[in-house]
Structures are given as C-alpha cells and as structure tokens.
Amino acid sequence: MFENDNKILLTEDEMPTQWYNILPDLPEPMAPPLHPGTMQPATAEDFAPLFPMALIEQEMSQERFIDIPGEVLDVYKLWRPSPLFRARRLEKLLDTPAKIYYKYEGVSPAGSHKPNTAVPQAYYNYKEGIKKLTTETGAGQWGTSLAFACSQFGMECEIWQVAASYRSKPYRKTMMEIYGGILHPSPSDRTEYGRSLLAEDPNHPGSLGIAISEAVGEAAANPEARYALGSVLNHVLMHQTIIGEEALLQLAKVGETPDVLVGCTGGGSNFGGLAFPFLREKMAGKMNPTIRCVEPSACPTLTLGEFRYDFGDTAGMTPLMKMHTLGHDFIPDTIHAGGLRYHGMAPLVSHLYELGMVEAINIPQTECFEGALKFARTEGIVPAPEPTHAIAAAIREALACKESGEEKVILTALCGHGHLDLAAYENFLAGQMVDADLEQSVIDKSMETVPNL
Amino acid sequence: MFENDNKILLTEDEMPTQWYNILPDLPEPMAPPLHPGTMQPATAEDFAPLFPMALIEQEMSQERFIDIPGEVLDVYKLWRPSPLFRARRLEKLLDTPAKIYYKYEGVSPAGSHKPNTAVPQAYYNYKEGIKKLTTETGAGQWGTSLAFACSQFGMECEIWQVAASYRSKPYRKTMMEIYGGILHPSPSDRTEYGRSLLAEDPNHPGSLGIAISEAVGEAAANPEARYALGSVLNHVLMHQTIIGEEALLQLAKVGETPDVLVGCTGGGSNFGGLAFPFLREKMAGKMNPTIRCVEPSACPTLTLGEFRYDFGDTAGMTPLMKMHTLGHDFIPDTIHAGGLRYHGMAPLVSHLYELGMVEAINIPQTECFEGALKFARTEGIVPAPEPTHAIAAAIREALACKESGEEKVILTALCGHGHLDLAAYENFLAGQMVDADLEQSVIDKSMETVPNL
C-alpha cells in the first residue's frame, strides 16, 4: 500500500518493543573501560555513583534483545513510530535513478533522535528512586530532550550548557525551561572545576568536555542525583536502535533493502541507532549494504583521530574508553553542527570501524549546507546542521548513481529539524560560511595529553 | 485499531481528494464585496489584477465539493494526512473525564496549517502563467508557507514583512530565504505608499494592513505578478477544509463525534478549515457539536468588533468586505500571537457568527501560555502562540467536565509549533508577560474611519 507514497508509516501497534544490543554479535569483544584513578578495568560499582544499576547492566549486557518497558513505550508513542520518507522530489531534482529513503526523527517533541534514550534513562533512574538528573549540553538538543524526559516522570533536570552556546542560543535555553529544566552556563560557579576556570577567564566559552566534568561532579556529590549522557556509551546507542528496527519494518513494507546506508556521527548514537539493526541483518547474510559514517571535516574523529584509550571529558574525571579520539583537549573550530563537535567517537562505533565493518568519510560544512538547501526546497523539511552531513553524503551517492546508471537504494537518517539552528543558514545564505582548515599539528598537539596506554 | 493510541493516522491513500465549499449550504447568502472606488458590488474582473481566474471562481463558487488537483495532492503528501492526537497525558494531568483530541498541523514544512492554501494558490497561479507571487506577513508563518509553495512550482515569491517583526525575528526571515523568498521590511521604499510612511517615520513599525497595501500595490503594477492572501477570503478557508475532512475520517476510526469544537481565530482560516466540515455534518443532523471561535482579548474581532463593511488593508486599496472589524486603523497591543492580530475576521466566519451557527469567546494571553506549559510538559509539543488560545479553551472545557462529570469529546486544532516563537515563552517564563487591557474607547476611535455603509 505504500509503494507510491512519500511516507511509509507504522501504527503504534507495529512499533518494535525491544532494543537491539549488538554486543553479543561482535566478532571480537571491545576493550573494557578503565578506572581513571587506577587505570584498571572499571567495575559496575565504579559506575554506580553516576548511573542506575539497570543502565550499568545494559552497558555490558550480553542479551541480544532487551524489552522496552511499557512506561517507556507509552512516552515513545507521543511521536513514534517515526515516518520513513522516500525523497521523491529530491531524486527528481538530482535526476538520479537511485532511491533515497530517510528516517525522520525531527517529529519528536525535542526535535531530534535524542529523546529515544533520554526517556528510558529518566525512567530507569526514576524506578531506582533518583530525584534529579544532571547533564551537559552543547547546542542544546540533548538538554532539551532530557528536560522533556524528566518532565514525563516528575524528576528534576539540571543542565550545564557550554557557555558560548548558552549566550548565543537563548531560545534553546527557553525550550529547556519550557520542559522545566534548570540551566547553568558552563563553566559555572556551581562546581569547583568551573570556579577554577572562571578564575582564569570570567568569559570562558566552555566546551562539551568541561560541561561533562561539571555535570558528573554534581551527580557524584549528590546521592539523590545521577548523571545522564546523550551519546557515546553502549546503552545509549542501544536505545537508539528503535530507529533502525522501525526502518527495517518500513523498508520491508515496500520490499526494499538498502545498498548504501549513511549516517552522521558526532558521539555515534544517531548512526548506531540506524545502522546496528542493518548490520545485524548483514552479518546474518540477509542483505549487503555498505554502511558509512559521515563526520565533519572540522572534527574528523574516525577519519583522522587515533584509536586509543582517552577520557570522555576534559578534566579527566570519567573512565577512560578505547575509542577514536582527537584528544580530550581538542576543541574544534566553531562549526554549526554543534552535535558533531565531540573529541571522541562511541567506543562501539570505533570498534566496528577498526574491524572494517563500517566505513567513514568527512565532509566540509559548506557542501553540507548546499545539500541542505536542495533538500529544503524539494522535500520541505529544514534539516538540523548535523544531518546535513548525511544529506550531503546521500547526494554524493545519488549523483554517483546518475553517472553509473545504478538504481541503488540509499538509506539515511534525518536526525532532527533545524528550526533552532537558523543562524547557521543565515550565515550560509549571507555567503559568510567558510570551511575550517584543520592542520594535523593541531590534532598532534591535543593528542599529547592522552595517556599512553 | 486506534482505540488505545495517541495518534490516529491516515495513509496517503485515505487522504481526502476534495475541499468542502460551505457557500451553497449557507441558510442565507453573504453580502457581496464592494469595489473600493464605486462602493458597488465587485465583479470577477475587479479581482483579476490580483488573483488568477481559478481562485476568483472558487471565491464565489456554488459547488459543494471541489477537486484538489493532482499536483497539489502530490505536494500535500510531503506531510499530509496530518495526525489526529488524543491528549491522554494532558487529560490525566487535568484529571478530567473528557477526551481531548487535537489535529496537529505543525508537521508541515513551514510548521503551520498555512501551506494547505499556499500550495494550491501557487499552483493555480503557475497554471495561468504567473511568474511571481507577492504577499505580506506578520510573524512570518504565512510568508514562510508561500515561499515554500513557490519553491515547489519554480515561482518567485516577494514578501513584505511587518517591520517590527522583520527586525525582531531574524530567524523567520532566514526560514523564508531558505525557501528562496525575497523579503522587504514594511513599510518599504519599494512602493509609493511605503515611501510616504517612511517619510513620516523612518523607523515605522508597520502593520499587517500596511504590508497588505504594499504587496497588493506591487501585484497590481506587474502583469506577471499576482497577490496571495493567507486568510480571510472564502477560497482560502475552503483550502483549509482538508483539516476538518481528515479529522472527520480520523474520529470515525475511533467511533467518536465531537461534543465541543474549539479553534483559534485570527483571520479565520484555521478555524474554518477545522470547523466547516463538522458544521456540514451538524446541518445534516449527523452530530451536534458546539462550535466555538477563540480569539485573544487584545484583538477581540468577533466578541467586541462590529459587523460592518470595511477595508481589508490600512490604505483602503482592497475591496470592502462585510465582516466583524475593529476598524482598519486598529493596531492591537503587542501580543505574542502575531497571527491573531488582524483587525477583521473572515466574512464567512463573521456571517456564520451573525447567524448564530458558531459561538465566540476571548481569552487573555497569560491564561493561554499557562495552558501551553501544561500542554508541553505532558504532550511534548511546544505550541505556537496562536493555538495556545485553542488549548486554553479546551482546558476550560475539560475542567468544566471535571466539575460536571460529563465525558465530553473535545476537538481542537493545534495549528502550528512554537519553535520560532520561543521569545514569547521566554517572556512568559520570566514573569514579564502582561495582559493587554483594551479600552472600548480605542475600538470606538478606530471605528470612526470605517465607511458608513
């Protein structure tokens, strides 16, 4: 019934009720996280001050499928299942024989894929009696999502937002406050680490790594509070697999399997959420898609970073994880895709990349915004800066098909809308956007502080 | 299959393929528009410099149903059918036995119901060889929608935006430019009328009436251009009936008919779009809902305005229409619902109100934003300031049901999201929002310039 449609829909009854955990399917196990004090493998107890037991168990679980709790399904159903679109008008503009499908996560209340993990994270904490969640946010997508999730379970949500974003994006702050979130610019005077940075520079612009240090510090100091991370960790990526599970069902409705899957990568959760269920089908021999990460040229974690143990934050308070990293001191050029500026890549995505199970490319932001304008003027939706990278990669593929005449099926995720990122488009339309020219020496320098393990 | 769901969906195949024209079903005919020069009933030829013939015919058509062209259906399908939501979490918060359903139009690319008419207006002009559409916009919802629609048919779109909004809402401007729109602040130096106002006051804040005068002036002077209006006119309201037709099908899927229908009214198109198909069913004796307009206390066109012939614009260039008006010179207090600040009400809605077929109330904006916060923290979606009026009215109804114990079915339309109106929420959350206290003398004064017909 959907063959000629733009949108392939699922009913709430058809929504998957389990997340997919790729850990037991890995051909080689991942390197364990290390305790930042002892540099020995971290135990579940080491994580207990920061996360509820249910999430710590998920982080290292060997169950292939994990039931989504009913209370989480109920909240998901405010916007899920999300639509899978066929980009017919974009295909026509590109004059390509390829078929482009995109899974659209901008229909969530927060406007991105982030609530897929914010809701279960809030839920598991709530079930274990936790009253408050702390977190960091850069552009604000994650903070908005966690504030929304906490509002659904009557919990407090305290957010450290990178000061530069806090000052330049007042509307993101408002969005978080609408959902009842309590915000601080980071560095803040609420934590010792923050105060030390403000003493050096009262106008410190902050960074995601610094904001993580502050949010982790507050959670560790308050027994009724825990910390929530919006990407990078195994359980976060697992919660996002609802995206790929739905997309599998939706493509089956039109009898398609993807030849190429492209997803933008910042911390890795949007990519993992879409890709892992397809990777499972590929490992099972049911399809054979090329699976490709797309990162910004200004923060090329996979393509130019090293696979090393590094800290998740700037202050070195988190466990060390073996991942692709540019060094925990790395602060990328100011690009507009705020969600793709993290110094590391999810250990799970890094591991798969090392095993050759996924590919990676980087794309400069002006090419991304050129693609986004083509997309908006045909498909209508104005993409967030992060998925413009996925769109640009899909357009490259579609144009290659035009050359070769191949009728490939291209699948990507449009992980959010750009309604709160219009300053980026203003900049691009005014011809003022430039591509950062990242020198290898900058990466080399920030790698110097990474422990030699 | 949808009884326990939050969202009642239709497939693209189930989307209605006709608009409903209420004109032939009116128990009494409407008063005709008058030519602004002769004060005699205006003819189709009088409208020809401004609108294409297809739309002029629709404006006075006596056909009950009009086929939606295939090219328009194709564009609608980028986001339509739109979902009908059951507000289960809001009901629970209010502890009401009532059922609240809302039809959500924020899923459109422009984020509101406006593309429902922008797309056919662009299409009919395109079919008649027109190269450019001109229009006015206040907050920017309509300008965004028309720019999007023009992008779908390769047409130019020139927009005069009320200067105060142009200066205070830069992101709306960006949104229009993403779709290729060309913007001017109004008053502008592009028209004689604009220049005359700027000579008086170089920082003139503008008004919707002034912007209409400028856009109409440009269209009248350019044979390859026509003008497009986003509300008020009969054909505009008719294009919006796709909302109500879908809602009828969706409620039928769960076996419900509404007891109360509430919709916010600015020019009247969102209200008419939702209400007219239900009014048809009511006239046919198939259901008996109370149907109620909700307007802001600061711009109470139906509840405090007079039913008189008045101009549609400030300069007196448009035909006169018999409608509820506060006087074409009326400029309401700065409230946040930019789409509900027009001095008049659609002649068709005004006529139905005079016949007693629809009711009207007005609500102050702080009550609306209190309702919007309740809504966002339960249902997730952050509403645009305009539909907060409909939400506040629905909450009033639901709380009355709590008192009476009645299990009423309440239907409303959430005609857009508030992602580009977060300054309004910022103001409210900071405790700085006040309710305008509109004196009768202000209305009396602006009514003095209305012709005595």
Chai-1 contact restraints between the chains, C-beta under 6 A:
chainA,res_idxA,chainB,res_idxB,connection_type,confidence,min_distance_angstrom,max_distance_angstrom,comment,restraint_id
A,D5,B,E12,contact,1.0,0.0,6.0,A-B,restraint_1
A,N6,B,K77,contact,1.0,0.0,6.0,A-B,restraint_2
A,N6,B,L78,contact,1.0,0.0,6.0,A-B,restraint_3
A,L9,B,L9,contact,1.0,0.0,6.0,A-B,restraint_4
A,E12,B,D5,contact,1.0,0.0,6.0,A-B,restraint_5
A,K77,B,N6,contact,1.0,0.0,6.0,A-B,restraint_6
A,L78,B,N6,contact,1.0,0.0,6.0,A-B,restraint_7
A,L78,B,G380,contact,1.0,0.0,6.0,A-B,restraint_8
A,P109,B,G380,contact,1.0,0.0,6.0,A-B,restraint_9
A,P109,B,I381,contact,1.0,0.0,6.0,A-B,restraint_10
A,S151,B,R377,contact,1.0,0.0,6.0,A-B,restraint_11
A,Y171,B,L422,contact,1.0,0.0,6.0,A-B,restraint_12
A,T174,B,L422,contact,1.0,0.0,6.0,A-B,restraint_13
A,T174,B,Y425,contact,1.0,0.0,6.0,A-B,restraint_14
A,T174,B,E426,contact,1.0,0.0,6.0,A-B,restraint_15
A,E177,B,L429,contact,1.0,0.0,6.0,A-B,restraint_16
A,I178,B,A376,contact,1.0,0.0,6.0,A-B,restraint_17
A,I178,B,V382,contact,1.0,0.0,6.0,A-B,restraint_18
A,I178,B,Y425,contact,1.0,0.0,6.0,A-B,restraint_19
A,A376,B,I178,contact,1.0,0.0,6.0,A-B,restraint_20
A,R377,B,S151,contact,1.0,0.0,6.0,A-B,restraint_21
A,G380,B,L78,contact,1.0,0.0,6.0,A-B,restraint_22
A,G380,B,P109,contact,1.0,0.0,6.0,A-B,restraint_23
A,I381,B,P109,contact,1.0,0.0,6.0,A-B,restraint_24
A,V382,B,I178,contact,1.0,0.0,6.0,A-B,restraint_25
A,H419,B,H419,contact,1.0,0.0,6.0,A-B,restraint_26
A,L422,B,Y171,contact,1.0,0.0,6.0,A-B,restraint_27
A,L422,B,T174,contact,1.0,0.0,6.0,A-B,restraint_28
A,Y425,B,T174,contact,1.0,0.0,6.0,A-B,restraint_29
A,Y425,B,I178,contact,1.0,0.0,6.0,A-B,restraint_30
A,E426,B,T174,contact,1.0,0.0,6.0,A-B,restraint_31
A,L429,B,E177,contact,1.0,0.0,6.0,A-B,restraint_32
